[in-house]
Amino acid sequence: MIDHQFFLQCNIRGRPSPTDDLGGFMNHFVQFERAVKSMKLPGNRKKANSPNALWFIRKGFLKNREDPKIVDALFHAQKIVD
């Protein structure tokens, strides 16, 4: 079960978004899910709809030293994408 309150306070970019409503969140998240599934994994170049897809994305974010909230958001997201 995804923690909706987490996403209401923290969007995918990790910035506070307290004005988001649940409908806006779900719309944003559906777009994010589609983006995840359309990305390709390194190496075997398969579509990123496998359980490992978000691990690759998380690894990329960590490598780029992005806001750690993104990492948390992606782990919450994995529960929907999987």
N, CA, C and O atoms as a Maestro MAE file, in Angstrom:
{
 s_m_m2io_version
 :::
 2.0.0
}

f_m_ct {
 s_m_title
 :::
 protein
 m_atom[328] {
  # First column is atom index #
  i_m_mmod_type
  r_m_x_coord
  r_m_y_coord
  r_m_z_coord
  i_m_residue_number
  s_m_chain_name
  s_m_pdb_residue_name
  s_m_pdb_atom_name
  i_m_atomic_number
  :::
  1 25 0.841 -1.193 0.000 1 A "MET " " N  " 7
  2 3 0.000 0.000 0.000 1 A "MET " " CA " 6
  3 2 0.879 1.248 0.000 1 A "MET " " C  " 6
  4 15 1.785 1.379 0.824 1 A "MET " " O  " 8
  5 25 0.615 2.131 -0.899 2 A "ILE " " N  " 7
  6 3 1.437 3.336 -0.995 2 A "ILE " " CA " 6
  7 2 1.026 4.364 0.055 2 A "ILE " " C  " 6
  8 15 -0.149 4.494 0.396 2 A "ILE " " O  " 8
  9 25 1.998 5.071 0.546 3 A "ASP " " N  " 7
  10 3 1.737 6.100 1.551 3 A "ASP " " CA " 6
  11 2 1.389 7.400 0.828 3 A "ASP " " C  " 6
  12 15 2.277 8.155 0.432 3 A "ASP " " O  " 8
  13 25 0.085 7.658 0.658 4 A "HIS " " N  " 7
  14 3 -0.340 8.840 -0.092 4 A "HIS " " CA " 6
  15 2 0.131 10.126 0.562 4 A "HIS " " C  " 6
  16 15 0.517 11.068 -0.130 4 A "HIS " " O  " 8
  17 25 0.102 10.176 1.886 5 A "GLN " " N  " 7
  18 3 0.513 11.403 2.581 5 A "GLN " " CA " 6
  19 2 1.964 11.751 2.265 5 A "GLN " " C  " 6
  20 15 2.327 12.922 2.155 5 A "GLN " " O  " 8
  21 25 2.784 10.713 2.121 6 A "PHE " " N  " 7
  22 3 4.185 10.953 1.780 6 A "PHE " " CA " 6
  23 2 4.293 11.715 0.465 6 A "PHE " " C  " 6
  24 15 5.054 12.676 0.349 6 A "PHE " " O  " 8
  25 25 3.505 11.263 -0.539 7 A "PHE " " N  " 7
  26 3 3.571 11.903 -1.842 7 A "PHE " " CA " 6
  27 2 2.872 13.245 -1.876 7 A "PHE " " C  " 6
  28 15 3.214 14.103 -2.690 7 A "PHE " " O  " 8
  29 25 1.890 13.441 -0.998 8 A "LEU " " N  " 7
  30 3 1.242 14.750 -0.953 8 A "LEU " " CA " 6
  31 2 2.226 15.807 -0.464 8 A "LEU " " C  " 6
  32 15 2.114 16.982 -0.814 8 A "LEU " " O  " 8
  33 25 3.189 15.380 0.345 9 A "GLN " " N  " 7
  34 3 4.169 16.321 0.891 9 A "GLN " " CA " 6
  35 2 5.459 16.347 0.086 9 A "GLN " " C  " 6
  36 15 6.248 17.284 0.211 9 A "GLN " " O  " 8
  37 25 5.677 15.346 -0.725 10 A "CYS " " N  " 7
  38 3 6.947 15.239 -1.445 10 A "CYS " " CA " 6
  39 2 6.683 14.671 -2.825 10 A "CYS " " C  " 6
  40 15 6.358 13.491 -2.957 10 A "CYS " " O  " 8
  41 25 6.816 15.490 -3.852 11 A "ASN " " N  " 7
  42 3 6.581 14.964 -5.194 11 A "ASN " " CA " 6
  43 2 7.821 14.218 -5.680 11 A "ASN " " C  " 6
  44 15 8.786 14.072 -4.930 11 A "ASN " " O  " 8
  45 25 7.806 13.751 -6.910 12 A "ILE " " N  " 7
  46 3 8.889 12.908 -7.411 12 A "ILE " " CA " 6
  47 2 10.232 13.634 -7.380 12 A "ILE " " C  " 6
  48 15 11.271 12.997 -7.208 12 A "ILE " " O  " 8
  49 25 10.226 14.935 -7.542 13 A "ARG " " N  " 7
  50 3 11.476 15.696 -7.508 13 A "ARG " " CA " 6
  51 2 11.936 15.973 -6.082 13 A "ARG " " C  " 6
  52 15 12.989 16.580 -5.884 13 A "ARG " " O  " 8
  53 25 11.169 15.542 -5.091 14 A "GLY " " N  " 7
  54 3 11.582 15.701 -3.707 14 A "GLY " " CA " 6
  55 2 11.321 17.072 -3.138 14 A "GLY " " C  " 6
  56 15 11.836 17.406 -2.071 14 A "GLY " " O  " 8
  57 25 10.525 17.880 -3.829 15 A "ARG " " N  " 7
  58 3 10.230 19.226 -3.335 15 A "ARG " " CA " 6
  59 2 8.867 19.233 -2.649 15 A "ARG " " C  " 6
  60 15 7.967 18.509 -3.073 15 A "ARG " " O  " 8
  61 25 8.697 20.026 -1.610 16 A "PRO " " N  " 7
  62 3 7.404 20.075 -0.929 16 A "PRO " " CA " 6
  63 2 6.299 20.523 -1.881 16 A "PRO " " C  " 6
  64 15 6.472 21.462 -2.658 16 A "PRO " " O  " 8
  65 25 5.183 19.846 -1.806 17 A "SER " " N  " 7
  66 3 4.042 20.230 -2.635 17 A "SER " " CA " 6
  67 2 2.763 20.063 -1.817 17 A "SER " " C  " 6
  68 15 1.930 19.216 -2.142 17 A "SER " " O  " 8
  69 25 2.597 20.867 -0.752 18 A "PRO " " N  " 7
  70 3 1.469 20.681 0.165 18 A "PRO " " CA " 6
  71 2 0.115 20.981 -0.455 18 A "PRO " " C  " 6
  72 15 -0.912 20.603 0.108 18 A "PRO " " O  " 8
  73 25 0.089 21.657 -1.610 19 A "THR " " N  " 7
  74 3 -1.194 22.008 -2.219 19 A "THR " " CA " 6
  75 2 -1.724 20.901 -3.128 19 A "THR " " C  " 6
  76 15 -2.855 20.983 -3.606 19 A "THR " " O  " 8
  77 25 -0.920 19.875 -3.369 20 A "ASP " " N  " 7
  78 3 -1.387 18.776 -4.220 20 A "ASP " " CA " 6
  79 2 -2.565 18.067 -3.567 20 A "ASP " " C  " 6
  80 15 -2.554 17.815 -2.362 20 A "ASP " " O  " 8
  81 25 -3.566 17.751 -4.352 21 A "ASP " " N  " 7
  82 3 -4.647 16.916 -3.833 21 A "ASP " " CA " 6
  83 2 -4.418 15.478 -4.301 21 A "ASP " " C  " 6
  84 15 -3.524 15.208 -5.103 21 A "ASP " " O  " 8
  85 25 -5.232 14.569 -3.790 22 A "LEU " " N  " 7
  86 3 -5.018 13.164 -4.107 22 A "LEU " " CA " 6
  87 2 -5.202 12.888 -5.595 22 A "LEU " " C  " 6
  88 15 -4.470 12.083 -6.171 22 A "LEU " " O  " 8
  89 25 -6.172 13.550 -6.218 23 A "GLY " " N  " 7
  90 3 -6.372 13.378 -7.655 23 A "GLY " " CA " 6
  91 2 -5.162 13.838 -8.445 23 A "GLY " " C  " 6
  92 15 -4.738 13.169 -9.387 23 A "GLY " " O  " 8
  93 25 -4.606 14.978 -8.063 24 A "GLY " " N  " 7
  94 3 -3.410 15.486 -8.721 24 A "GLY " " CA " 6
  95 2 -2.237 14.552 -8.524 24 A "GLY " " C  " 6
  96 15 -1.437 14.323 -9.431 24 A "GLY " " O  " 8
  97 25 -2.151 14.011 -7.303 25 A "PHE " " N  " 7
  98 3 -1.083 13.056 -7.013 25 A "PHE " " CA " 6
  99 2 -1.197 11.827 -7.901 25 A "PHE " " C  " 6
  100 15 -0.211 11.387 -8.491 25 A "PHE " " O  " 8
  101 25 -2.412 11.268 -7.996 26 A "MET " " N  " 7
  102 3 -2.581 10.049 -8.781 26 A "MET " " CA " 6
  103 2 -2.291 10.311 -10.260 26 A "MET " " C  " 6
  104 15 -1.694 9.469 -10.931 26 A "MET " " O  " 8
  105 25 -2.703 11.460 -10.765 27 A "ASN " " N  " 7
  106 3 -2.418 11.811 -12.154 27 A "ASN " " CA " 6
  107 2 -0.910 11.904 -12.373 27 A "ASN " " C  " 6
  108 15 -0.383 11.389 -13.359 27 A "ASN " " O  " 8
  109 25 -0.222 12.568 -11.444 28 A "HIS " " N  " 7
  110 3 1.227 12.707 -11.531 28 A "HIS " " CA " 6
  111 2 1.879 11.329 -11.471 28 A "HIS " " C  " 6
  112 15 2.822 11.037 -12.207 28 A "HIS " " O  " 8
  113 25 1.354 10.485 -10.574 29 A "PHE " " N  " 7
  114 3 1.996 9.192 -10.395 29 A "PHE " " CA " 6
  115 2 1.781 8.278 -11.586 29 A "PHE " " C  " 6
  116 15 2.679 7.515 -11.945 29 A "PHE " " O  " 8
  117 25 0.605 8.338 -12.209 30 A "VAL " " N  " 7
  118 3 0.362 7.543 -13.420 30 A "VAL " " CA " 6
  119 2 1.349 7.953 -14.506 30 A "VAL " " C  " 6
  120 15 1.878 7.102 -15.221 30 A "VAL " " O  " 8
  121 25 1.595 9.246 -14.631 31 A "GLN " " N  " 7
  122 3 2.579 9.718 -15.612 31 A "GLN " " CA " 6
  123 2 3.962 9.193 -15.263 31 A "GLN " " C  " 6
  124 15 4.719 8.786 -16.144 31 A "GLN " " O  " 8
  125 25 4.295 9.203 -13.964 32 A "PHE " " N  " 7
  126 3 5.593 8.698 -13.528 32 A "PHE " " CA " 6
  127 2 5.721 7.201 -13.830 32 A "PHE " " C  " 6
  128 15 6.756 6.736 -14.306 32 A "PHE " " O  " 8
  129 25 4.645 6.459 -13.541 33 A "GLU " " N  " 7
  130 3 4.668 5.014 -13.788 33 A "GLU " " CA " 6
  131 2 4.876 4.724 -15.269 33 A "GLU " " C  " 6
  132 15 5.648 3.833 -15.625 33 A "GLU " " O  " 8
  133 25 4.191 5.474 -16.138 34 A "ARG " " N  " 7
  134 3 4.377 5.291 -17.582 34 A "ARG " " CA " 6
  135 2 5.811 5.609 -17.986 34 A "ARG " " C  " 6
  136 15 6.403 4.916 -18.813 34 A "ARG " " O  " 8
  137 25 6.359 6.662 -17.395 35 A "ALA " " N  " 7
  138 3 7.737 7.031 -17.713 35 A "ALA " " CA " 6
  139 2 8.697 5.928 -17.292 35 A "ALA " " C  " 6
  140 15 9.634 5.601 -18.020 35 A "ALA " " O  " 8
  141 25 8.460 5.355 -16.111 36 A "VAL " " N  " 7
  142 3 9.316 4.269 -15.636 36 A "VAL " " CA " 6
  143 2 9.253 3.088 -16.590 36 A "VAL " " C  " 6
  144 15 10.282 2.520 -16.958 36 A "VAL " " O  " 8
  145 25 8.036 2.721 -16.991 37 A "LYS " " N  " 7
  146 3 7.881 1.551 -17.852 37 A "LYS " " CA " 6
  147 2 8.427 1.786 -19.257 37 A "LYS " " C  " 6
  148 15 8.754 0.829 -19.960 37 A "LYS " " O  " 8
  149 25 8.529 3.043 -19.672 38 A "SER " " N  " 7
  150 3 9.044 3.323 -21.013 38 A "SER " " CA " 6
  151 2 10.566 3.432 -21.033 38 A "SER " " C  " 6
  152 15 11.176 3.436 -22.102 38 A "SER " " O  " 8
  153 25 11.179 3.522 -19.852 39 A "MET " " N  " 7
  154 3 12.639 3.596 -19.798 39 A "MET " " CA " 6
  155 2 13.227 2.222 -20.086 39 A "MET " " C  " 6
  156 15 12.564 1.201 -19.902 39 A "MET " " O  " 8
  157 25 14.458 2.205 -20.532 40 A "LYS " " N  " 7
  158 3 15.109 0.933 -20.830 40 A "LYS " " CA " 6
  159 2 16.203 0.673 -19.802 40 A "LYS " " C  " 6
  160 15 16.881 1.591 -19.341 40 A "LYS " " O  " 8
  161 25 16.355 -0.594 -19.459 41 A "LEU " " N  " 7
  162 3 17.398 -0.977 -18.518 41 A "LEU " " CA " 6
  163 2 18.741 -1.021 -19.234 41 A "LEU " " C  " 6
  164 15 18.803 -1.376 -20.410 41 A "LEU " " O  " 8
  165 25 19.813 -0.664 -18.538 42 A "PRO " " N  " 7
  166 3 21.141 -0.814 -19.140 42 A "PRO " " CA " 6
  167 2 21.475 -2.295 -19.311 42 A "PRO " " C  " 6
  168 15 20.938 -3.143 -18.599 42 A "PRO " " O  " 8
  169 25 22.340 -2.595 -20.233 43 A "GLY " " N  " 7
  170 3 22.749 -3.977 -20.425 43 A "GLY " " CA " 6
  171 2 21.863 -4.707 -21.408 43 A "GLY " " C  " 6
  172 15 22.135 -4.709 -22.609 43 A "GLY " " O  " 8
  173 25 20.796 -5.333 -20.909 44 A "ASN " " N  " 7
  174 3 19.962 -6.141 -21.788 44 A "ASN " " CA " 6
  175 2 18.943 -5.320 -22.566 44 A "ASN " " C  " 6
  176 15 18.280 -5.850 -23.458 44 A "ASN " " O  " 8
  177 25 18.807 -4.038 -22.247 45 A "ARG " " N  " 7
  178 3 17.945 -3.097 -22.968 45 A "ARG " " CA " 6
  179 2 16.470 -3.494 -22.968 45 A "ARG " " C  " 6
  180 15 15.723 -3.083 -23.856 45 A "ARG " " O  " 8
  181 25 16.044 -4.281 -21.993 46 A "LYS " " N  " 7
  182 3 14.627 -4.620 -21.905 46 A "LYS " " CA " 6
  183 2 13.852 -3.427 -21.364 46 A "LYS " " C  " 6
  184 15 14.419 -2.536 -20.731 46 A "LYS " " O  " 8
  185 25 12.554 -3.423 -21.619 47 A "LYS " " N  " 7
  186 3 11.715 -2.365 -21.058 47 A "LYS " " CA " 6
  187 2 11.765 -2.439 -19.537 47 A "LYS " " C  " 6
  188 15 11.874 -3.519 -18.956 47 A "LYS " " O  " 8
  189 25 11.683 -1.289 -18.913 48 A "ALA " " N  " 7
  190 3 11.830 -1.223 -17.459 48 A "ALA " " CA " 6
  191 2 10.520 -1.529 -16.750 48 A "ALA " " C  " 6
  192 15 10.005 -0.694 -16.006 48 A "ALA " " O  " 8
  193 25 9.982 -2.715 -16.975 49 A "ASN " " N  " 7
  194 3 8.770 -3.111 -16.266 49 A "ASN " " CA " 6
  195 2 9.036 -4.304 -15.363 49 A "ASN " " C  " 6
  196 15 8.102 -4.982 -14.933 49 A "ASN " " O  " 8
  197 25 10.301 -4.562 -15.076 50 A "SER " " N  " 7
  198 3 10.678 -5.656 -14.192 50 A "SER " " CA " 6
  199 2 10.893 -5.121 -12.778 50 A "SER " " C  " 6
  200 15 11.022 -3.912 -12.589 50 A "SER " " O  " 8
  201 25 10.933 -6.012 -11.782 51 A "PRO " " N  " 7
  202 3 11.154 -5.553 -10.407 51 A "PRO " " CA " 6
  203 2 12.473 -4.811 -10.222 51 A "PRO " " C  " 6
  204 15 12.615 -4.024 -9.286 51 A "PRO " " O  " 8
  205 25 13.444 -5.057 -11.110 52 A "ASN " " N  " 7
  206 3 14.742 -4.400 -10.966 52 A "ASN " " CA " 6
  207 2 14.780 -3.001 -11.559 52 A "ASN " " C  " 6
  208 15 15.760 -2.279 -11.376 52 A "ASN " " O  " 8
  209 25 13.721 -2.607 -12.272 53 A "ALA " " N  " 7
  210 3 13.747 -1.336 -12.996 53 A "ALA " " CA " 6
  211 2 14.031 -0.160 -12.083 53 A "ALA " " C  " 6
  212 15 14.894 0.667 -12.381 53 A "ALA " " O  " 8
  213 25 13.309 -0.078 -10.969 54 A "LEU " " N  " 7
  214 3 13.482 1.069 -10.087 54 A "LEU " " CA " 6
  215 2 14.823 1.033 -9.373 54 A "LEU " " C  " 6
  216 15 15.335 2.072 -8.956 54 A "LEU " " O  " 8
  217 25 15.400 -0.173 -9.228 55 A "TRP " " N  " 7
  218 3 16.730 -0.246 -8.638 55 A "TRP " " CA " 6
  219 2 17.736 0.471 -9.533 55 A "TRP " " C  " 6
  220 15 18.602 1.197 -9.045 55 A "TRP " " O  " 8
  221 25 17.618 0.265 -10.839 56 A "PHE " " N  " 7
  222 3 18.514 0.953 -11.766 56 A "PHE " " CA " 6
  223 2 18.306 2.461 -11.700 56 A "PHE " " C  " 6
  224 15 19.263 3.235 -11.719 56 A "PHE " " O  " 8
  225 25 17.033 2.867 -11.622 57 A "ILE " " N  " 7
  226 3 16.738 4.295 -11.551 57 A "ILE " " CA " 6
  227 2 17.294 4.877 -10.258 57 A "ILE " " C  " 6
  228 15 17.907 5.944 -10.261 57 A "ILE " " O  " 8
  229 25 17.077 4.172 -9.157 58 A "ARG " " N  " 7
  230 3 17.583 4.631 -7.861 58 A "ARG " " CA " 6
  231 2 19.102 4.760 -7.915 58 A "ARG " " C  " 6
  232 15 19.664 5.742 -7.429 58 A "ARG " " O  " 8
  233 25 19.761 3.771 -8.502 59 A "LYS " " N  " 7
  234 3 21.216 3.795 -8.617 59 A "LYS " " CA " 6
  235 2 21.661 5.034 -9.394 59 A "LYS " " C  " 6
  236 15 22.644 5.683 -9.036 59 A "LYS " " O  " 8
  237 25 20.929 5.350 -10.455 60 A "GLY " " N  " 7
  238 3 21.248 6.539 -11.239 60 A "GLY " " CA " 6
  239 2 21.084 7.815 -10.440 60 A "GLY " " C  " 6
  240 15 21.916 8.719 -10.525 60 A "GLY " " O  " 8
  241 25 19.998 7.893 -9.650 61 A "PHE " " N  " 7
  242 3 19.789 9.079 -8.831 61 A "PHE " " CA " 6
  243 2 20.886 9.216 -7.784 61 A "PHE " " C  " 6
  244 15 21.379 10.318 -7.541 61 A "PHE " " O  " 8
  245 25 21.271 8.101 -7.162 62 A "LEU " " N  " 7
  246 3 22.317 8.158 -6.148 62 A "LEU " " CA " 6
  247 2 23.640 8.580 -6.773 62 A "LEU " " C  " 6
  248 15 24.401 9.351 -6.188 62 A "LEU " " O  " 8
  249 25 23.901 8.064 -7.967 63 A "LYS " " N  " 7
  250 3 25.140 8.412 -8.661 63 A "LYS " " CA " 6
  251 2 25.183 9.910 -8.955 63 A "LYS " " C  " 6
  252 15 26.241 10.537 -8.894 63 A "LYS " " O  " 8
  253 25 24.016 10.474 -9.274 64 A "ASN " " N  " 7
  254 3 23.935 11.899 -9.579 64 A "ASN " " CA " 6
  255 2 23.774 12.770 -8.342 64 A "ASN " " C  " 6
  256 15 23.663 13.991 -8.446 64 A "ASN " " O  " 8
  257 25 23.761 12.135 -7.160 65 A "ARG " " N  " 7
  258 3 23.657 12.850 -5.888 65 A "ARG " " CA " 6
  259 2 22.420 13.748 -5.832 65 A "ARG " " C  " 6
  260 15 22.493 14.902 -5.410 65 A "ARG " " O  " 8
  261 25 21.292 13.201 -6.263 66 A "GLU " " N  " 7
  262 3 20.038 13.950 -6.189 66 A "GLU " " CA " 6
  263 2 19.512 13.929 -4.760 66 A "GLU " " C  " 6
  264 15 20.058 13.252 -3.888 66 A "GLU " " O  " 8
  265 25 18.448 14.680 -4.540 67 A "ASP " " N  " 7
  266 3 17.808 14.735 -3.232 67 A "ASP " " CA " 6
  267 2 17.436 13.324 -2.769 67 A "ASP " " C  " 6
  268 15 16.798 12.582 -3.516 67 A "ASP " " O  " 8
  269 25 17.826 12.941 -1.547 68 A "PRO " " N  " 7
  270 3 17.516 11.583 -1.075 68 A "PRO " " CA " 6
  271 2 16.026 11.285 -0.985 68 A "PRO " " C  " 6
  272 15 15.635 10.119 -0.920 68 A "PRO " " O  " 8
  273 25 15.183 12.323 -0.979 69 A "LYS " " N  " 7
  274 3 13.740 12.083 -0.962 69 A "LYS " " CA " 6
  275 2 13.302 11.348 -2.225 69 A "LYS " " C  " 6
  276 15 12.314 10.614 -2.210 69 A "LYS " " O  " 8
  277 25 14.035 11.545 -3.314 70 A "ILE " " N  " 7
  278 3 13.710 10.845 -4.556 70 A "ILE " " CA " 6
  279 2 13.841 9.344 -4.353 70 A "ILE " " C  " 6
  280 15 13.007 8.566 -4.815 70 A "ILE " " O  " 8
  281 25 14.899 8.951 -3.654 71 A "VAL " " N  " 7
  282 3 15.127 7.529 -3.415 71 A "VAL " " CA " 6
  283 2 13.961 6.943 -2.628 71 A "VAL " " C  " 6
  284 15 13.460 5.869 -2.962 71 A "VAL " " O  " 8
  285 25 13.529 7.645 -1.585 72 A "ASP " " N  " 7
  286 3 12.385 7.180 -0.796 72 A "ASP " " CA " 6
  287 2 11.136 7.100 -1.664 72 A "ASP " " C  " 6
  288 15 10.377 6.135 -1.585 72 A "ASP " " O  " 8
  289 25 10.930 8.113 -2.487 73 A "ALA " " N  " 7
  290 3 9.753 8.135 -3.355 73 A "ALA " " CA " 6
  291 2 9.764 6.951 -4.313 73 A "ALA " " C  " 6
  292 15 8.726 6.343 -4.571 73 A "ALA " " O  " 8
  293 25 10.935 6.629 -4.833 74 A "LEU " " N  " 7
  294 3 11.019 5.517 -5.774 74 A "LEU " " CA " 6
  295 2 10.724 4.181 -5.105 74 A "LEU " " C  " 6
  296 15 10.123 3.297 -5.716 74 A "LEU " " O  " 8
  297 25 11.148 4.033 -3.847 75 A "PHE " " N  " 7
  298 3 10.837 2.781 -3.165 75 A "PHE " " CA " 6
  299 2 9.351 2.668 -2.864 75 A "PHE " " C  " 6
  300 15 8.793 1.572 -2.913 75 A "PHE " " O  " 8
  301 25 8.703 3.784 -2.555 76 A "HIS " " N  " 7
  302 3 7.251 3.777 -2.411 76 A "HIS " " CA " 6
  303 2 6.609 3.465 -3.768 76 A "HIS " " C  " 6
  304 15 5.631 2.721 -3.847 76 A "HIS " " O  " 8
  305 25 7.167 4.041 -4.820 77 A "ALA " " N  " 7
  306 3 6.611 3.858 -6.162 77 A "ALA " " CA " 6
  307 2 6.697 2.407 -6.604 77 A "ALA " " C  " 6
  308 15 5.823 1.922 -7.323 77 A "ALA " " O  " 8
  309 25 7.728 1.721 -6.185 78 A "GLN " " N  " 7
  310 3 7.924 0.341 -6.623 78 A "GLN " " CA " 6
  311 2 6.735 -0.533 -6.235 78 A "GLN " " C  " 6
  312 15 6.431 -1.508 -6.922 78 A "GLN " " O  " 8
  313 25 6.068 -0.192 -5.145 79 A "LYS " " N  " 7
  314 3 4.920 -0.985 -4.698 79 A "LYS " " CA " 6
  315 2 3.773 -0.915 -5.701 79 A "LYS " " C  " 6
  316 15 2.986 -1.856 -5.809 79 A "LYS " " O  " 8
  317 25 3.671 0.198 -6.435 80 A "ILE " " N  " 7
  318 3 2.639 0.319 -7.466 80 A "ILE " " CA " 6
  319 2 3.118 -0.274 -8.782 80 A "ILE " " C  " 6
  320 15 2.369 -0.977 -9.460 80 A "ILE " " O  " 8
  321 25 4.364 0.009 -9.144 81 A "VAL " " N  " 7
  322 3 4.879 -0.417 -10.446 81 A "VAL " " CA " 6
  323 2 5.007 -1.931 -10.526 81 A "VAL " " C  " 6
  324 15 4.746 -2.517 -11.577 81 A "VAL " " O  " 8
  325 25 5.405 -2.576 -9.427 82 A "ASP " " N  " 7
  326 3 5.600 -4.037 -9.436 82 A "ASP " " CA " 6
  327 2 4.306 -4.784 -9.641 82 A "ASP " " C  " 6
  328 15 4.302 -6.015 -9.672 82 A "ASP " " O  " 8
  :::
 }
 m_bond[327] {
  # First column is bond index #
  i_m_from
  i_m_to
  i_m_order
  :::
  1 1 2 1
  2 2 3 1
  3 3 4 2
  4 3 5 1
  5 5 6 1
  6 6 7 1
  7 7 8 2
  8 7 9 1
  9 9 10 1
  10 10 11 1
  11 11 12 2
  12 11 13 1
  13 13 14 1
  14 14 15 1
  15 15 16 2
  16 15 17 1
  17 17 18 1
  18 18 19 1
  19 19 20 2
  20 19 21 1
  21 21 22 1
  22 22 23 1
  23 23 24 2
  24 23 25 1
  25 25 26 1
  26 26 27 1
  27 27 28 2
  28 27 29 1
  29 29 30 1
  30 30 31 1
  31 31 32 2
  32 31 33 1
  33 33 34 1
  34 34 35 1
  35 35 36 2
  36 35 37 1
  37 37 38 1
  38 38 39 1
  39 39 40 2
  40 39 41 1
  41 41 42 1
  42 42 43 1
  43 43 44 2
  44 43 45 1
  45 45 46 1
  46 46 47 1
  47 47 48 2
  48 47 49 1
  49 49 50 1
  50 50 51 1
  51 51 52 2
  52 51 53 1
  53 53 54 1
  54 54 55 1
  55 55 56 2
  56 55 57 1
  57 57 58 1
  58 58 59 1
  59 59 60 2
  60 59 61 1
  61 61 62 1
  62 62 63 1
  63 63 64 2
  64 63 65 1
  65 65 66 1
  66 66 67 1
  67 67 68 2
  68 67 69 1
  69 69 70 1
  70 70 71 1
  71 71 72 2
  72 71 73 1
  73 73 74 1
  74 74 75 1
  75 75 76 2
  76 75 77 1
  77 77 78 1
  78 78 79 1
  79 79 80 2
  80 79 81 1
  81 81 82 1
  82 82 83 1
  83 83 84 2
  84 83 85 1
  85 85 86 1
  86 86 87 1
  87 87 88 2
  88 87 89 1
  89 89 90 1
  90 90 91 1
  91 91 92 2
  92 91 93 1
  93 93 94 1
  94 94 95 1
  95 95 96 2
  96 95 97 1
  97 97 98 1
  98 98 99 1
  99 99 100 2
  100 99 101 1
  101 101 102 1
  102 102 103 1
  103 103 104 2
  104 103 105 1
  105 105 106 1
  106 106 107 1
  107 107 108 2
  108 107 109 1
  109 109 110 1
  110 110 111 1
  111 111 112 2
  112 111 113 1
  113 113 114 1
  114 114 115 1
  115 115 116 2
  116 115 117 1
  117 117 118 1
  118 118 119 1
  119 119 120 2
  120 119 121 1
  121 121 122 1
  122 122 123 1
  123 123 124 2
  124 123 125 1
  125 125 126 1
  126 126 127 1
  127 127 128 2
  128 127 129 1
  129 129 130 1
  130 130 131 1
  131 131 132 2
  132 131 133 1
  133 133 134 1
  134 134 135 1
  135 135 136 2
  136 135 137 1
  137 137 138 1
  138 138 139 1
  139 139 140 2
  140 139 141 1
  141 141 142 1
  142 142 143 1
  143 143 144 2
  144 143 145 1
  145 145 146 1
  146 146 147 1
  147 147 148 2
  148 147 149 1
  149 149 150 1
  150 150 151 1
  151 151 152 2
  152 151 153 1
  153 153 154 1
  154 154 155 1
  155 155 156 2
  156 155 157 1
  157 157 158 1
  158 158 159 1
  159 159 160 2
  160 159 161 1
  161 161 162 1
  162 162 163 1
  163 163 164 2
  164 163 165 1
  165 165 166 1
  166 166 167 1
  167 167 168 2
  168 167 169 1
  169 169 170 1
  170 170 171 1
  171 171 172 2
  172 171 173 1
  173 173 174 1
  174 174 175 1
  175 175 176 2
  176 175 177 1
  177 177 178 1
  178 178 179 1
  179 179 180 2
  180 179 181 1
  181 181 182 1
  182 182 183 1
  183 183 184 2
  184 183 185 1
  185 185 186 1
  186 186 187 1
  187 187 188 2
  188 187 189 1
  189 189 190 1
  190 190 191 1
  191 191 192 2
  192 191 193 1
  193 193 194 1
  194 194 195 1
  195 195 196 2
  196 195 197 1
  197 197 198 1
  198 198 199 1
  199 199 200 2
  200 199 201 1
  201 201 202 1
  202 202 203 1
  203 203 204 2
  204 203 205 1
  205 205 206 1
  206 206 207 1
  207 207 208 2
  208 207 209 1
  209 209 210 1
  210 210 211 1
  211 211 212 2
  212 211 213 1
  213 213 214 1
  214 214 215 1
  215 215 216 2
  216 215 217 1
  217 217 218 1
  218 218 219 1
  219 219 220 2
  220 219 221 1
  221 221 222 1
  222 222 223 1
  223 223 224 2
  224 223 225 1
  225 225 226 1
  226 226 227 1
  227 227 228 2
  228 227 229 1
  229 229 230 1
  230 230 231 1
  231 231 232 2
  232 231 233 1
  233 233 234 1
  234 234 235 1
  235 235 236 2
  236 235 237 1
  237 237 238 1
  238 238 239 1
  239 239 240 2
  240 239 241 1
  241 241 242 1
  242 242 243 1
  243 243 244 2
  244 243 245 1
  245 245 246 1
  246 246 247 1
  247 247 248 2
  248 247 249 1
  249 249 250 1
  250 250 251 1
  251 251 252 2
  252 251 253 1
  253 253 254 1
  254 254 255 1
  255 255 256 2
  256 255 257 1
  257 257 258 1
  258 258 259 1
  259 259 260 2
  260 259 261 1
  261 261 262 1
  262 262 263 1
  263 263 264 2
  264 263 265 1
  265 265 266 1
  266 266 267 1
  267 267 268 2
  268 267 269 1
  269 269 270 1
  270 270 271 1
  271 271 272 2
  272 271 273 1
  273 273 274 1
  274 274 275 1
  275 275 276 2
  276 275 277 1
  277 277 278 1
  278 278 279 1
  279 279 280 2
  280 279 281 1
  281 281 282 1
  282 282 283 1
  283 283 284 2
  284 283 285 1
  285 285 286 1
  286 286 287 1
  287 287 288 2
  288 287 289 1
  289 289 290 1
  290 290 291 1
  291 291 292 2
  292 291 293 1
  293 293 294 1
  294 294 295 1
  295 295 296 2
  296 295 297 1
  297 297 298 1
  298 298 299 1
  299 299 300 2
  300 299 301 1
  301 301 302 1
  302 302 303 1
  303 303 304 2
  304 303 305 1
  305 305 306 1
  306 306 307 1
  307 307 308 2
  308 307 309 1
  309 309 310 1
  310 310 311 1
  311 311 312 2
  312 311 313 1
  313 313 314 1
  314 314 315 1
  315 315 316 2
  316 315 317 1
  317 317 318 1
  318 318 319 1
  319 319 320 2
  320 319 321 1
  321 321 322 1
  322 322 323 1
  323 323 324 2
  324 323 325 1
  325 325 326 1
  326 326 327 1
  327 327 328 2
  :::
 }
}
